Amino acid sequence: MPLKTLTGKYADPRKGRGAGINPEGRFENVEREAFDDGWNTSEEDELPPLKTQVTVERAKSIISRNQSPDICFSQSINPYQGCEHGCIYCSWGETPVLMADGRTKRLADLRVGDDIYGTVRQGWYRRYAKSRVLAHWSVIKPAYRISLEDGTELISSGDHRFLTDRGWKYVAGTMGKSAIQRPYLTPNSKLMGTGAFAAGPSRNRDYRLGYLCGMIREDALLASSPYRRASGKINIGHHFRLALCDDEALLRTQQYLQDCGIETHECAFQAAVGARRAMRQIRTRTRPNVEQIRSFISWPEAPTRAWSAGFLSGIFDAEGSFSHCVLRISNTDRQIVDWIGRCLRVFDFRFAVEKVENHRIKPIEVVRLNGGLREQLRFFHTVDPAITRKLDIGGQAVKSDARLRVVNIEAIGAMRLYDITTETEDFIANGVVSHNCYARPSHAYRNLSPGIDFETRLFAKVNAAELLRQELSRPGYVCDEIMIGANTDPYQPIEREWKITRSVLEVCAEFNQPVGLITKNGGIERDIDILAPMAGKGLASVTISCNNLDHEVARRLEPRCSAPKRRLQAMKALSDAGIPVCVLVAPVVPFLTDQQIEAVLEASWEHGARQAGYVLLRLPWEVKDLFRDWLERNYPLKAKHVMSRVHEMRDGCDNDPSFGSRMIGSGKFAELLEQRFDKACKRYGFNSTRGRALAKTLFRVPGKPAQMSLFQAPI
């Protein structure tokens, strides 16, 4: 009879998988592969017949970057998503997200591979940067409405985070019975960004006529002129021609003319020569068409709001620019400049008109939009220009005078919410910077369970080596250590067949790219032939995780990892080959593994490890229920005791996401644990010298000459 879990689900009591619950997934019975990983178990203790499904995935990027002060590396690679080892956030779908082309799209409509905007830290500021959607998923969760001072409204779950002037904060603080306490939004918290995105224009007939007026008056040839035929007779020729470098504006103009009943012919106008871009043109030479176009672009007596938006869009596509954080529209025609100002006032834009004298041509008047990025984005979204290259906000600092203080936060009941994960780990949701959600939690990105699904439904990034080669070859790449396996173990069972980790190491060796690895699997011995020569150059180190030496505890806690003695053998093999080895005592579980810290360190020292660290058990939101269920199934008499001590070391909570304390905990028991670890390290000789930093100066792109050192004299 299955055991009922804390969540009301039923756990599968079979051994061999860490998770016992899987709210959304299924599993099938298949035969387990035979492989001796050091357990020497009897036939009656065979791992359960749960199938591991591997999905081939061609990733869009391979190097992940982080800025956490608790992690000693800034770059990492995870060849797989999901993990067979069995070790034990969201917004409203209507939320507009800022796309890389300057426009917006509903969060629910985003798809993997979409290009959007996120942020990166550069110097003192976060700056907007183009990013890519790596995953997209939805869940049904309790939702909250966040109202801001300027009228912006956001709907998200309590687990979602937004960037404030004091760092990332969750929507809600204390969550559920576990009383998780974390930085959270309160009235007067100030969010970072530009504020709510403006609604787009209604592309009705008035908008189309306004666009045609702005575009054609500025950039087109529209003429009717006499000419003499060969017979001597005088005729009137009618000409309309619009030639542009940007196909987006040309095709929009052609489409709008067609909507008005005017067919034009498209053809080449100018080939690309040197720095000049190619140009295409649309044209017509019939009298009815030319006369009708003249009527379309005549100035209206009472311009509507839609016509004004269309005119601003057309004139910006024709003569506007957006560079160095300044939006300008230039013209020599005073009448057009006046109309630009008139239409800007319709939408309450503030602007200045500057005159630029030029002795060769008529004076140019420049209309410059005031208000910074907040108003520039409002302009883009309000009028919707066609030329996307002019809508690039990359590099602009995340700062504005928008009134983004929180006015109210209210619970509004459960609803379907959406979230994404991106290359920059954030995105711009309705004008404010929003964090995206990170091992088990990452499987929720794919609408899969962080339970058994995480252990049985894996994704293999088969093009990892190819992507890494491309990224390392880029002119702007700055060499820094890459950690392999920061999220999921790079040497889990499927690596024996897929060899993705090995292919990544081969690329690192070719480029002299410094690399560290984290694993709890003895399979790393296979790659000693690559790692040893790299270590001889100071380019490689290995961290092996081992939190106890108790065969039975390890078998329950990490059922498909290498047995502790197998990990010790791997340490010995690596260190004998000259590869620096660090032992990571992680996770330290109170009353289950904490008493074995000294034994693990002693055995690791004897097997060649010379650096050591530890991490206290962490239970982020998706993992806490899985761990509780695992405790109840495996150690029911200790369950309450373990969680009580976890709470004492996590300030009364299941988890502490705060930098500085999330890895080691807080309070007197956490301090005692730290003292025990430090004394044991000193007793056995660990960390007597600082770990040697991996070499960065040897990095080179194959086929290119190495850069000469500033201190190297030329031959």
DRENLUM-792575 format. One line per field, with one value per residue (C-alpha): residue number from 1; x, y, z. Coordinates in nm, 3 decimals. Example, Ala and Ser with C-alpha at 12.3 -4.5 7.8 and 13.67 -1.06 7.14 Angstrom:
BEGIN
k	c(1 2)
u	c(1.230 1.367)
v	c(-0.450 -0.106)
w	c(0.780 0.714)
% end
This chain:
BEGIN
k	c(1 2 3 4 5 6 7 8 9 10 11 12 13 14 15 16 17 18 19 20 21 22 23 24 25 26 27 28 29 30 31 32 33 34 35 36 37 38 39 40 41 42 43 44 45 46 47 48 49 50 51 52 53 54 55 56 57 58 59 60 61 62 63 64 65 66 67 68 69 70 71 72 73 74 75 76 77 78 79 80 81 82 83 84 85 86 87 88 89 90 91 92 93 94 95 96 97 98 99 100 101 102 103 104 105 106 107 108 109 110 111 112 113 114 115 116 117 118 119 120 121 122 123 124 125 126 127 128 129 130 131 132 133 134 135 136 137 138 139 140 141 142 143 144 145 146 147 148 149 150 151 152 153 154 155 156 157 158 159 160 161 162 163 164 165 166 167 168 169 170 171 172 173 174 175 176 177 178 179 180 181 182 183 184 185 186 187 188 189 190 191 192 193 194 195 196 197 198 199 200 201 202 203 204 205 206 207 208 209 210 211 212 213 214 215 216 217 218 219 220 221 222 223 224 225 226 227 228 229 230 231 232 233 234 235 236 237 238 239 240 241 242 243 244 245 246 247 248 249 250 251 252 253 254 255 256 257 258 259 260 261 262 263 264 265 266 267 268 269 270 271 272 273 274 275 276 277 278 279 280 281 282 283 284 285 286 287 288 289 290 291 292 293 294 295 296 297 298 299 300 301 302 303 304 305 306 307 308 309 310 311 312 313 314 315 316 317 318 319 320 321 322 323 324 325 326 327 328 329 330 331 332 333 334 335 336 337 338 339 340 341 342 343 344 345 346 347 348 349 350 351 352 353 354 355 356 357 358 359 360 361 362 363 364 365 366 367 368 369 370 371 372 373 374 375 376 377 378 379 380 381 382 383 384 385 386 387 388 389 390 391 392 393 394 395 396 397 398 399 400 401 402 403 404 405 406 407 408 409 410 411 412 413 414 415 416 417 418 419 420 421 422 423 424 425 426 427 428 429 430 431 432 433 434 435 436 437 438 439 440 441 442 443 444 445 446 447 448 449 450 451 452 453 454 455 456 457 458 459 460 461 462 463 464 465 466 467 468 469 470 471 472 473 474 475 476 477 478 479 480 481 482 483 484 485 486 487 488 489 490 491 492 493 494 495 496 497 498 499 500 501 502 503 504 505 506 507 508 509 510 511 512 513 514 515 516 517 518 519 520 521 522 523 524 525 526 527 528 529 530 531 532 533 534 535 536 537 538 539 540 541 542 543 544 545 546 547 548 549 550 551 552 553 554 555 556 557 558 559 560 561 562 563 564 565 566 567 568 569 570 571 572 573 574 575 576 577 578 579 580 581 582 583 584 585 586 587 588 589 590 591 592 593 594 595 596 597 598 599 600 601 602 603 604 605 606 607 608 609 610 611 612 613 614 615 616 617 618 619 620 621 622 623 624 625 626 627 628 629 630 631 632 633 634 635 636 637 638 639 640 641 642 643 644 645 646 647 648 649 650 651 652 653 654 655 656 657 658 659 660 661 662 663 664 665 666 667 668 669 670 671 672 673 674 675 676 677 678 679 680 681 682 683 684 685 686 687 688 689 690 691 692 693 694 695 696 697 698 699 700 701 702 703 704 705 706 707 708 709 710 711 712 713 714 715)
u	c(0.000 0.157 0.231 0.027 0.246 0.218 0.068 -0.206 -0.042 0.069 0.437 0.586 0.776 1.014 1.382 1.620 1.471 1.502 1.160 0.850 0.594 0.535 0.222 0.214 0.417 0.394 0.648 0.670 0.818 1.132 1.441 1.724 2.058 2.331 2.623 2.835 2.890 3.028 2.713 2.741 2.370 2.189 1.932 1.644 1.762 1.766 1.681 1.316 1.218 1.164 1.245 1.483 1.370 1.632 1.525 1.777 1.793 1.984 2.045 2.057 2.346 2.568 2.752 2.539 2.657 2.586 2.673 2.611 2.868 2.816 2.953 3.320 3.264 3.093 3.045 2.902 2.798 2.534 2.546 2.216 1.893 1.749 1.949 1.919 2.096 1.775 1.913 1.672 0.760 0.507 0.311 -0.021 -0.036 -0.156 0.159 0.335 0.702 0.954 1.082 1.423 1.259 1.127 0.770 0.581 0.422 0.194 0.385 0.152 0.241 0.619 0.796 1.137 1.390 1.214 1.448 1.358 1.521 1.673 1.942 2.311 2.525 2.794 2.982 2.748 2.433 2.222 2.179 1.926 2.058 1.908 1.835 1.667 1.383 1.519 1.201 0.833 0.575 0.255 0.106 -0.208 -0.114 -0.249 -0.201 -0.140 -0.212 0.067 -0.041 0.223 0.210 0.199 -0.092 0.113 -0.045 0.131 -0.025 0.204 0.248 0.390 0.709 0.786 1.064 1.097 1.402 1.375 1.614 1.723 1.769 1.548 1.234 0.959 0.598 0.508 0.716 0.585 0.452 0.244 0.293 0.670 0.678 0.949 1.084 1.257 1.297 0.954 0.763 0.589 0.410 0.666 0.908 1.036 1.056 1.312 1.219 1.017 0.663 0.365 0.403 0.173 -0.102 -0.032 -0.216 -0.535 -0.422 -0.738 -0.767 -0.674 -0.354 -0.262 -0.323 -0.117 0.170 0.157 0.159 0.467 0.659 0.572 0.598 0.949 1.108 0.910 0.914 0.561 0.545 0.350 0.562 0.542 0.765 0.794 0.731 0.927 0.637 0.677 0.356 0.367 0.241 0.218 0.412 0.303 0.553 0.547 0.859 0.970 1.318 1.440 1.717 1.478 1.239 1.012 0.906 0.892 0.667 0.441 0.397 0.324 0.070 -0.106 -0.126 -0.269 -0.526 -0.632 -0.667 -0.330 -0.106 0.266 0.554 0.852 1.202 1.568 1.677 2.042 2.284 2.500 2.833 3.102 2.945 2.621 2.336 2.117 1.790 1.461 1.177 0.804 0.659 0.359 0.319 -0.054 -0.233 -0.523 -0.279 -0.060 -0.358 -0.507 -0.179 -0.176 -0.519 -0.409 -0.119 -0.302 -0.304 -0.627 -0.837 -0.898 -0.643 -0.762 -0.552 -0.498 -0.386 -0.140 0.010 0.042 0.205 0.462 0.535 0.585 0.798 1.014 1.071 1.160 1.377 1.392 1.688 1.748 2.109 2.313 1.990 1.840 1.534 1.530 1.330 1.498 1.353 1.416 1.046 0.903 0.549 0.641 0.824 0.512 0.300 0.545 0.508 0.130 0.104 0.344 0.121 -0.177 -0.005 0.136 0.497 0.748 0.999 1.245 1.312 1.673 1.795 2.112 2.261 2.424 2.557 2.518 2.151 1.852 1.869 1.770 1.531 1.564 1.274 1.418 1.197 1.242 1.185 1.449 1.388 1.045 0.912 1.111 0.952 0.612 0.673 0.771 0.469 0.221 0.306 0.466 0.737 0.811 1.194 1.302 1.674 1.584 1.422 1.736 1.763 2.060 2.316 2.083 2.094 1.801 1.698 1.411 1.199 0.888 0.674 0.711 0.656 0.426 0.088 -0.095 -0.054 -0.368 -0.440 -0.683 -0.716 -0.570 -0.528 -0.310 0.022 0.318 0.693 1.007 1.376 1.614 1.982 2.009 1.793 1.541 1.302 1.103 0.742 0.510 0.799 0.962 1.256 1.129 1.339 1.295 1.287 1.661 1.819 1.470 1.296 1.418 1.194 0.889 1.001 0.896 0.565 0.733 0.739 1.045 0.991 1.028 1.017 1.342 1.508 1.361 1.297 1.632 1.736 2.073 2.230 2.389 2.532 2.705 3.059 2.964 2.810 3.106 3.349 3.147 3.133 3.503 3.591 3.400 3.626 3.459 3.494 3.682 3.847 3.733 3.692 3.395 3.234 3.081 2.797 2.684 2.320 2.308 2.585 2.783 2.870 2.529 2.460 2.357 2.697 2.845 2.648 2.615 2.968 2.857 3.068 3.373 3.315 3.295 3.623 3.790 3.696 3.823 4.155 4.185 4.136 4.331 4.007 4.029 3.760 3.634 3.401 3.156 3.036 2.941 3.008 3.317 3.264 3.487 3.787 3.713 3.829 4.156 4.335 4.201 4.202 4.556 4.737 4.510 4.584 4.957 4.904 4.692 4.373 4.163 4.039 3.771 3.526 3.371 3.063 3.044 2.838 2.869 3.032 2.730 2.636 2.269 2.214 2.389 2.191 1.863 1.969 2.142 2.025 2.176 2.498 2.829 2.867 3.084 3.376 3.358 3.386 3.690 3.849 3.787 3.954 4.258 4.276 4.243 4.496 4.746 4.714 4.807 4.456 4.368 4.074 3.835 3.582 3.246 3.059 2.713 2.442 2.491 2.160 2.107 2.086 2.146 2.486 2.623 2.788 3.002 3.176 3.503 3.498 3.439 3.721 3.965 3.888 3.904 4.246 4.375 4.253 4.424 4.178 4.349 4.070 3.733 3.404 3.051 2.694 2.408 2.089 1.891 1.519 1.398 1.029 1.005 1.226 1.091 0.785 0.991 1.239 0.965 0.805 1.144 1.199 0.858 0.918 1.277 1.322 0.974 1.100 1.359 1.152 1.026 1.364 1.548 1.307 1.316 1.695 1.672 1.438 1.677 1.957 1.738 1.591 1.268 1.220 1.265 1.507 1.704 1.774 1.983 2.339 2.594 2.381 2.206 2.502 2.595 2.282 2.254 2.209 2.404 2.377 2.502 2.793 2.878 2.869 3.104 3.345 3.341 3.416 3.699 3.863 3.841 3.995 4.280 4.334 4.364 4.544 4.274 4.284 4.629 4.707 4.460 4.350 4.554 4.360 4.326 4.537 4.362 4.660 4.707 4.371 4.394 4.167 4.310 4.452 4.506 4.841 4.857 4.846 5.188 5.222 5.290 5.604 5.728 6.004 5.975 6.229)
v	c(0.000 0.334 0.584 0.903 1.214 1.553 1.694 1.435 1.255 0.892 0.809 0.511 0.325 0.151 0.220 0.369 0.711 1.008 1.162 0.976 1.215 1.339 1.552 1.596 1.311 0.940 0.661 0.327 -0.008 -0.105 -0.305 -0.126 -0.120 -0.329 -0.117 -0.162 0.178 0.050 -0.041 -0.422 -0.452 -0.784 -0.884 -0.814 -0.456 -0.385 -0.029 0.006 -0.030 0.338 0.441 0.727 0.921 1.133 1.413 1.546 1.923 2.170 2.452 2.819 2.902 2.701 2.930 3.050 3.350 3.454 3.735 3.561 3.652 3.306 3.126 3.130 3.118 3.351 3.106 2.756 2.484 2.219 1.954 1.805 1.926 1.686 1.433 1.058 1.062 1.105 1.354 1.519 3.148 3.307 3.604 3.671 3.560 3.904 4.072 4.253 4.157 4.380 4.207 4.259 4.444 4.711 4.586 4.388 4.043 3.876 3.657 3.368 3.401 3.382 3.077 2.918 3.096 3.433 3.731 3.968 4.225 4.147 4.325 4.278 4.452 4.678 4.900 5.086 5.013 4.734 4.791 4.660 4.375 4.141 3.795 3.476 3.271 2.930 2.784 2.873 2.714 2.774 2.667 2.739 2.919 3.182 3.522 3.874 4.212 4.469 4.829 5.096 5.470 5.556 5.322 5.023 4.692 4.356 4.017 3.738 3.461 3.522 3.342 3.585 3.841 4.196 4.424 4.711 4.990 4.760 4.443 4.151 4.103 3.843 3.947 3.781 3.707 3.436 3.148 2.859 2.657 2.658 3.033 3.100 3.446 3.622 3.974 4.079 4.377 4.616 4.947 5.207 4.949 5.111 4.887 4.945 5.010 5.250 5.173 5.035 4.997 5.210 5.053 5.021 5.224 5.118 5.042 5.171 5.373 5.699 5.543 5.411 5.749 5.922 5.678 5.734 6.110 6.102 5.857 5.985 6.358 6.304 6.030 5.972 6.122 6.232 6.445 6.528 6.704 6.779 6.608 6.619 6.303 6.211 6.343 6.682 6.651 6.767 6.510 6.507 6.229 6.108 5.950 5.797 5.630 5.539 5.390 5.274 5.067 4.924 4.668 4.686 5.044 4.987 4.683 4.858 5.151 4.917 4.727 5.045 5.171 4.837 4.857 5.189 5.036 5.138 4.869 4.942 4.760 4.657 4.630 4.701 5.064 5.052 4.764 4.750 4.926 4.956 5.093 5.170 4.932 4.800 4.984 4.865 5.076 5.070 5.278 5.355 5.583 5.600 5.931 5.797 5.638 5.948 6.179 5.946 5.932 6.314 6.311 6.055 6.266 6.598 6.764 6.688 6.969 6.783 6.501 6.210 6.044 5.745 5.970 6.148 5.816 5.702 6.029 6.012 5.650 5.733 6.042 5.857 5.571 5.828 6.075 5.967 5.831 5.676 5.662 5.753 5.748 6.033 6.015 6.273 6.353 6.594 6.797 7.105 7.172 7.404 7.286 6.923 7.020 7.201 6.893 6.674 6.901 6.912 6.532 6.489 6.718 6.493 6.226 6.469 6.414 6.676 6.783 7.049 7.188 7.268 7.442 7.322 7.572 7.433 7.662 7.397 7.323 7.474 7.488 7.160 7.159 6.871 6.764 6.593 6.393 6.465 6.229 5.960 5.593 5.591 5.840 5.687 5.347 5.514 5.674 5.342 5.160 5.443 5.503 5.165 5.248 4.976 4.986 4.771 4.856 5.204 5.064 4.924 5.019 4.789 4.943 5.196 5.208 5.075 5.401 5.644 5.896 5.680 5.666 5.295 5.275 4.994 5.128 4.804 4.426 4.215 3.843 3.770 3.391 3.108 3.150 3.027 3.207 3.192 3.226 3.194 3.138 3.354 3.392 3.700 3.540 3.824 4.001 4.325 4.269 4.565 4.806 4.665 4.425 4.079 3.778 3.448 3.127 2.796 2.134 2.043 2.381 2.404 2.115 2.324 2.541 2.255 2.182 1.877 1.778 1.859 1.513 1.186 1.372 1.546 1.207 1.027 1.286 1.430 1.672 1.625 1.935 1.754 2.070 2.185 2.150 2.325 2.620 2.640 2.657 2.944 3.137 3.093 3.209 3.536 3.844 3.984 3.672 3.739 3.428 3.323 2.986 2.779 2.548 2.235 2.080 2.374 2.276 1.907 1.645 1.619 1.252 1.101 0.758 0.882 1.051 0.705 0.691 1.056 1.181 1.546 1.640 1.483 1.676 2.000 1.918 1.850 2.201 2.353 2.170 2.293 2.658 2.633 2.738 2.695 2.462 2.325 2.028 1.937 1.577 1.298 1.027 0.810 0.819 1.126 0.890 0.827 1.180 1.179 1.162 1.512 1.660 1.559 1.751 2.049 2.035 2.029 2.372 2.495 2.473 2.215 2.122 1.886 1.905 1.579 1.597 1.351 1.417 1.086 0.742 0.548 0.305 0.287 0.661 0.746 0.479 0.633 0.996 0.964 0.628 0.642 0.828 0.651 0.495 0.691 0.447 0.485 0.861 0.820 0.598 0.869 1.128 0.900 0.841 1.212 1.329 1.061 1.202 1.549 1.693 1.921 1.774 1.949 1.761 1.929 1.802 1.874 1.883 1.872 1.732 1.781 1.452 1.247 1.341 1.622 1.378 1.243 1.566 1.467 1.113 1.237 1.491 1.234 0.979 1.247 1.366 1.008 0.981 1.298 1.586 1.902 2.162 2.131 2.311 2.245 2.353 2.332 2.164 2.406 2.363 2.610 2.623 2.332 2.102 2.145 1.923 1.657 1.649 1.632 1.343 1.167 1.211 1.068 0.765 0.694 0.833 0.890 0.900 1.167 1.380 1.640 1.655 1.719 1.992 2.154 2.185 2.312 2.587 2.678 2.718 2.903 3.170 2.978 2.898 2.603 2.803 3.126 3.271 3.562 3.603 3.540 3.298 3.073 2.830 2.808 2.908 3.137 3.111 2.928 2.580 2.709 2.878 2.554 2.363 2.614 2.588 2.207 2.213 2.467 2.272 1.946 2.105 2.243 1.907 1.713 1.986 2.109 2.461 2.521 2.715 2.898 2.694 2.775 2.999 2.846 3.001 3.248 3.384 3.066 3.100 3.112 3.065 2.785 2.920 3.270 3.395 3.426 3.780 3.905 3.986 4.350 4.230 4.008 4.159 4.106 3.873)
w	c(0.000 -0.098 0.177 0.191 0.180 0.344 0.026 0.013 -0.281 -0.263 -0.265 -0.442 -0.165 -0.405 -0.356 -0.606 -0.672 -0.441 -0.497 -0.386 -0.530 -0.880 -0.897 -1.273 -1.421 -1.502 -1.512 -1.683 -1.580 -1.766 -1.681 -1.504 -1.685 -1.523 -1.406 -1.095 -0.936 -0.608 -0.421 -0.435 -0.363 -0.357 -0.617 -0.383 -0.349 -0.722 -0.823 -0.921 -1.285 -1.363 -1.715 -1.784 -2.089 -2.264 -2.498 -2.748 -2.722 -2.936 -2.692 -2.798 -2.565 -2.330 -2.088 -1.797 -1.600 -1.242 -1.004 -0.672 -0.404 -0.248 -0.554 -0.647 -1.022 -1.268 -1.556 -1.567 -1.810 -1.753 -2.027 -1.907 -1.753 -1.499 -1.297 -1.248 -0.914 -0.714 -0.462 -0.277 -0.970 -1.205 -1.358 -1.529 -1.892 -2.007 -1.870 -2.160 -2.195 -2.374 -2.687 -2.848 -3.139 -2.900 -2.913 -2.650 -2.639 -2.386 -2.140 -2.224 -2.595 -2.552 -2.690 -2.636 -2.860 -2.855 -2.825 -2.543 -2.316 -1.979 -1.779 -1.701 -1.443 -1.589 -1.348 -1.116 -1.310 -1.443 -1.813 -2.061 -2.275 -2.529 -2.398 -2.515 -2.373 -2.271 -2.121 -2.084 -1.855 -1.661 -1.329 -1.130 -0.807 -0.566 -0.726 -0.599 -0.757 -0.707 -0.765 -0.818 -0.766 -1.138 -1.203 -1.316 -1.216 -1.195 -1.122 -1.007 -0.754 -0.409 -0.516 -0.796 -0.752 -0.877 -0.872 -0.624 -0.536 -0.249 -0.450 -0.549 -0.343 -0.346 -0.381 -0.050 0.256 0.484 0.274 0.405 0.723 0.689 0.754 0.499 0.560 0.276 0.140 0.018 -0.118 0.117 0.059 -0.051 -0.195 -0.516 -0.821 -1.095 -1.456 -1.666 -1.553 -1.743 -2.117 -2.331 -2.537 -2.908 -3.173 -3.345 -3.698 -3.860 -4.183 -4.010 -3.872 -4.217 -4.381 -4.113 -4.170 -4.546 -4.495 -4.273 -4.488 -4.836 -4.763 -4.635 -4.843 -5.163 -5.510 -5.598 -5.911 -6.223 -6.484 -6.857 -7.108 -7.485 -7.678 -7.992 -8.200 -8.036 -7.837 -7.474 -7.223 -6.845 -6.671 -6.329 -6.094 -5.746 -5.613 -5.261 -5.218 -4.875 -4.719 -4.460 -4.603 -4.297 -4.370 -4.746 -4.711 -4.460 -4.700 -4.989 -4.779 -4.663 -5.023 -5.129 -4.849 -5.003 -5.350 -5.498 -5.641 -5.668 -5.832 -5.618 -5.762 -5.690 -5.674 -5.576 -5.519 -5.210 -5.276 -5.012 -4.696 -4.878 -4.816 -5.092 -5.153 -5.296 -5.429 -5.487 -5.769 -5.982 -6.287 -6.346 -6.312 -6.096 -5.852 -5.820 -5.773 -5.513 -5.322 -5.316 -5.159 -4.901 -4.776 -4.760 -4.418 -4.228 -4.086 -3.759 -3.717 -3.506 -3.240 -3.470 -3.760 -3.528 -3.415 -3.776 -3.883 -3.603 -3.693 -4.060 -4.005 -3.749 -3.995 -4.262 -4.070 -3.706 -3.514 -3.175 -3.059 -2.752 -2.548 -2.755 -2.981 -3.261 -3.573 -3.817 -4.104 -4.313 -4.380 -4.116 -4.186 -4.119 -3.799 -3.680 -3.750 -3.558 -3.257 -3.293 -3.298 -3.004 -2.797 -2.871 -2.659 -2.399 -2.503 -2.393 -2.658 -2.763 -3.111 -3.196 -3.511 -3.682 -3.926 -4.239 -4.512 -4.784 -4.737 -4.564 -4.183 -4.021 -3.728 -3.485 -3.264 -2.955 -2.719 -2.348 -2.055 -2.102 -2.169 -2.006 -2.264 -2.549 -2.488 -2.456 -2.797 -2.956 -2.818 -2.878 -3.246 -3.341 -3.599 -3.853 -3.851 -3.556 -3.578 -3.454 -3.140 -2.974 -2.605 -2.532 -2.298 -2.139 -1.760 -1.558 -1.398 -1.441 -1.260 -1.293 -0.980 -0.914 -0.539 -0.427 -0.318 -0.249 -0.262 -0.249 -0.282 -0.565 -0.554 -0.760 -1.135 -1.420 -1.417 -1.655 -1.623 -1.830 -1.784 -1.985 -2.060 -1.837 -1.562 -1.580 -1.814 -1.838 -1.732 -1.792 -1.755 -1.439 -1.402 -1.314 -1.209 -1.388 -1.196 -1.147 -1.079 -0.959 -0.987 -1.348 -1.453 -1.376 -1.670 -1.898 -1.725 -1.566 -1.202 -0.989 -0.836 -1.027 -1.362 -1.265 -1.217 -1.517 -1.790 -1.889 -2.163 -2.333 -2.485 -2.777 -2.934 -2.615 -2.754 -3.078 -2.888 -2.650 -2.942 -3.090 -2.762 -2.685 -3.039 -3.013 -3.016 -2.704 -2.489 -2.163 -2.024 -1.678 -1.510 -1.626 -1.373 -1.522 -1.324 -1.111 -1.154 -1.249 -1.228 -1.554 -1.483 -1.429 -1.584 -1.931 -1.976 -2.038 -2.362 -2.464 -2.372 -2.382 -2.080 -2.243 -2.566 -2.366 -2.190 -2.525 -2.642 -2.314 -2.356 -2.715 -2.609 -2.280 -2.111 -1.730 -1.603 -1.273 -1.230 -0.955 -0.935 -0.698 -0.954 -0.996 -1.370 -1.384 -1.387 -1.755 -1.842 -1.651 -1.987 -2.064 -1.714 -1.613 -1.893 -1.828 -1.456 -1.539 -1.695 -1.404 -1.609 -1.423 -1.078 -0.950 -0.661 -0.543 -0.325 -0.036 0.277 0.462 0.461 0.582 0.307 0.402 0.453 0.127 -0.057 0.058 0.020 -0.318 -0.454 -0.803 -0.727 -0.680 -0.336 -0.089 -0.121 -0.500 -0.470 -0.245 -0.509 -0.767 -0.542 -0.518 -0.893 -0.970 -0.714 -0.820 -1.173 -1.046 -1.059 -0.761 -0.568 -0.332 -0.119 -0.073 0.231 0.098 0.187 0.561 0.692 1.068 1.261 0.945 0.804 1.021 1.264 0.980 0.882 1.051 0.911 0.556 0.584 0.725 0.451 0.180 0.300 0.289 -0.069 -0.192 -0.144 -0.017 -0.026 0.148 0.185 0.304 0.233 0.478 0.353 0.135 0.072 -0.193 -0.264 -0.511 -0.299 0.054 0.008 -0.170 0.119 0.381 0.195 0.171 0.545 0.631 0.411 0.513 0.865 1.009 1.369 1.288 1.051 1.300 1.472 1.143 1.032 1.376 1.355 0.995 1.116 1.397 1.143 0.891 1.117 1.167 0.797 0.563 0.352 0.348 0.002 0.135 0.013 0.287 0.490 0.241 0.217 0.587 0.779 1.081 1.457 1.727 1.573 1.239 1.416 1.600 1.272 1.111 1.406 1.388 1.018 1.053 1.338 1.148 0.839 1.047 1.218 0.891 0.694 0.456 0.318 0.471 0.158 -0.058 -0.355 -0.661 -0.899 -1.240 -1.514 -1.744 -1.936 -2.143 -2.317 -2.694 -2.991 -3.209 -3.530 -3.393 -3.259 -2.881 -2.744 -2.637 -2.270 -2.177 -2.002 -2.283 -2.491 -2.866 -3.022)
% end
